[in-house]
Amino acid sequence: MRPACRRPDTAALPEHAAPSPPHPARPLSPASPRPARPADLAALLALESASFAGDRLSRRALRHHLHTPRNRLLVIDRHGQPAAYALLLMPRRWRHARLYSLAVDARARGQGLGRALLAALEAEARAAGYLGVQLEVRADNAAARALYAGAGYRPLTSLPAYYADGAEGWRLRKEFTPEP
């Protein structure tokens, strides 16, 4: 049974007020996040399957998040297909947005895709007035923890036996500094 909340353990690493599209005269850079589209659903499911041994988002859940206006589901393409995605939840009643899932195709790791998605979603959360972003990560996922630490996330609490396989997790948070 799927836990109540997704843990962006980013095993695949080392919504819909979308961000503004890039200027039409400029091509997308290799690591430019874009809003996910319904046509991306099959590729998102393939990323989920390849990235997570358990606690996978279903087709129905991905479709729901794709069409939920306050969520942000961003992808980065490689060779015309999504090679990475990240999902941010931004309910009105929360003070911190929640990174719910982030996955990068194994063949695209080490290219900065996770970092680019994280930065884009943080910008979305900041623009929407959130105080920061919160997430959960597996304690044994050193690559994901390094990504988050490098982006300024700090541990809040240990989560013993948090994952379906009994693995420990960590709740991390990044507080945004007020803009002058």
PLY file of the C-alpha trace (Angstrom):
ply
format ascii 1.0
element vertex 180
property float x
property float y
property float z
element edge 178
property int vertex1
property int vertex2
end_header
0.00 0.00 0.00
1.30 3.45 -0.90
2.17 5.68 2.04
0.26 8.93 2.44
3.16 10.96 1.14
5.72 10.37 -1.58
9.35 10.43 -0.64
11.57 12.04 -3.28
14.36 9.68 -2.51
15.63 10.39 -6.02
16.88 6.88 -6.47
17.06 8.00 -10.08
19.60 10.73 -9.29
23.58 10.55 -8.79
1.11 21.67 -12.06
-0.52 23.66 -13.56
0.28 27.31 -13.60
3.48 26.61 -15.45
6.56 28.78 -15.64
6.73 31.15 -18.56
7.86 29.44 -21.74
11.23 30.46 -23.15
11.38 33.15 -25.81
10.33 31.51 -29.10
13.46 32.70 -30.91
15.76 30.95 -28.45
16.04 27.15 -28.43
15.71 25.34 -25.12
19.02 24.66 -23.45
19.79 21.01 -22.76
18.68 21.37 -19.13
15.62 23.61 -19.54
12.67 22.34 -17.52
9.26 22.57 -19.14
5.77 21.79 -17.87
4.78 18.17 -18.35
2.02 17.47 -20.87
-0.52 14.65 -21.08
1.52 13.23 -23.98
4.42 12.71 -21.52
2.48 10.27 -19.35
3.97 7.06 -20.80
7.52 8.42 -20.47
6.83 9.54 -16.88
5.57 6.06 -16.02
8.72 4.54 -17.55
10.90 6.89 -15.46
8.95 5.90 -12.33
9.37 2.21 -13.07
13.10 2.51 -13.77
13.77 4.82 -10.83
11.83 3.45 -7.89
11.65 -0.12 -6.63
8.51 0.67 -4.64
6.19 3.54 -3.81
5.76 4.34 -7.48
3.29 6.89 -8.73
0.56 5.23 -10.77
-0.75 6.41 -14.14
-3.82 7.71 -12.33
-1.75 9.61 -9.75
0.49 11.15 -12.40
-2.54 12.19 -14.44
-4.07 13.73 -11.31
-0.91 15.73 -10.54
-0.62 16.76 -14.17
-4.07 18.35 -14.02
-3.95 19.80 -10.49
-3.49 23.56 -10.91
-1.43 24.17 -7.76
1.01 21.32 -8.45
4.03 21.71 -10.69
5.14 18.73 -12.74
8.23 19.64 -14.76
10.29 17.56 -17.16
13.60 17.90 -18.97
13.86 16.28 -22.37
16.69 14.34 -23.96
16.29 13.13 -27.53
12.68 14.31 -27.61
11.57 12.36 -24.53
11.43 13.24 -20.82
14.71 12.13 -19.22
13.93 13.64 -15.82
10.93 14.94 -13.94
10.07 16.53 -10.63
6.76 17.09 -8.88
6.11 19.91 -6.43
2.94 20.14 -4.32
1.78 23.61 -3.33
-1.50 23.49 -1.39
-2.72 26.89 -0.24
-2.80 25.94 3.44
0.88 24.93 3.59
3.69 27.32 4.43
6.32 25.19 2.69
5.92 23.61 -0.72
6.72 19.90 -0.87
9.01 18.20 -3.34
7.04 15.01 -3.80
9.09 13.19 -6.40
12.20 13.66 -8.53
13.62 11.11 -10.95
16.39 11.19 -13.54
16.94 8.49 -16.16
20.12 6.53 -15.39
21.58 7.45 -18.80
21.14 11.17 -18.07
22.58 11.30 -14.55
25.47 13.62 -13.82
24.30 16.19 -16.37
22.71 18.62 -13.90
19.11 17.68 -14.67
18.13 17.11 -11.04
19.76 20.37 -10.02
17.97 22.25 -12.85
14.58 20.79 -11.89
15.15 21.57 -8.22
16.07 25.20 -8.98
13.05 25.64 -11.26
10.65 24.27 -8.66
12.20 26.37 -5.91
11.64 29.46 -8.09
7.99 28.42 -8.56
7.52 27.97 -4.80
9.17 31.30 -4.01
7.06 33.12 -6.61
3.91 31.56 -5.09
4.84 32.96 -1.67
6.02 29.82 0.11
8.62 30.12 2.88
10.66 27.24 1.48
10.57 23.66 0.23
10.45 20.44 2.23
11.10 16.83 1.17
11.95 13.35 2.40
14.95 11.35 1.22
16.29 7.88 1.95
19.11 7.97 4.48
21.10 5.53 2.32
20.81 7.63 -0.86
24.10 9.53 -0.69
23.82 11.04 -4.18
20.38 12.54 -3.51
21.39 13.78 -0.07
24.46 15.45 -1.60
22.27 17.14 -4.25
19.93 18.51 -1.60
22.71 19.56 0.78
24.44 21.38 -2.08
21.19 23.21 -2.79
20.89 24.36 0.83
18.54 21.77 2.31
19.06 21.01 5.99
17.91 17.98 7.99
14.84 18.49 10.17
14.29 15.01 11.54
15.18 11.38 11.09
12.34 9.12 9.97
13.01 5.56 11.23
11.56 2.78 9.05
9.95 5.41 6.82
10.08 3.48 3.56
8.11 0.37 2.65
11.29 -1.73 2.83
12.02 -0.44 6.35
14.75 1.99 5.29
15.31 5.14 7.30
14.46 8.50 5.79
15.30 12.10 6.50
12.98 15.10 6.29
14.88 18.03 4.81
13.90 21.66 4.40
15.23 24.68 2.62
14.10 28.05 3.94
14.07 30.87 1.43
15.90 34.00 2.44
13.77 37.13 2.17
14.41 39.13 -0.95
15.50 42.74 -0.39
0 1
1 2
2 3
3 4
4 5
5 6
6 7
7 8
8 9
9 10
10 11
11 12
12 13
14 15
15 16
16 17
17 18
18 19
19 20
20 21
21 22
22 23
23 24
24 25
25 26
26 27
27 28
28 29
29 30
30 31
31 32
32 33
33 34
34 35
35 36
36 37
37 38
38 39
39 40
40 41
41 42
42 43
43 44
44 45
45 46
46 47
47 48
48 49
49 50
50 51
51 52
52 53
53 54
54 55
55 56
56 57
57 58
58 59
59 60
60 61
61 62
62 63
63 64
64 65
65 66
66 67
67 68
68 69
69 70
70 71
71 72
72 73
73 74
74 75
75 76
76 77
77 78
78 79
79 80
80 81
81 82
82 83
83 84
84 85
85 86
86 87
87 88
88 89
89 90
90 91
91 92
92 93
93 94
94 95
95 96
96 97
97 98
98 99
99 100
100 101
101 102
102 103
103 104
104 105
105 106
106 107
107 108
108 109
109 110
110 111
111 112
112 113
113 114
114 115
115 116
116 117
117 118
118 119
119 120
120 121
121 122
122 123
123 124
124 125
125 126
126 127
127 128
128 129
129 130
130 131
131 132
132 133
133 134
134 135
135 136
136 137
137 138
138 139
139 140
140 141
141 142
142 143
143 144
144 145
145 146
146 147
147 148
148 149
149 150
150 151
151 152
152 153
153 154
154 155
155 156
156 157
157 158
158 159
159 160
160 161
161 162
162 163
163 164
164 165
165 166
166 167
167 168
168 169
169 170
170 171
171 172
172 173
173 174
174 175
175 176
176 177
177 178
178 179
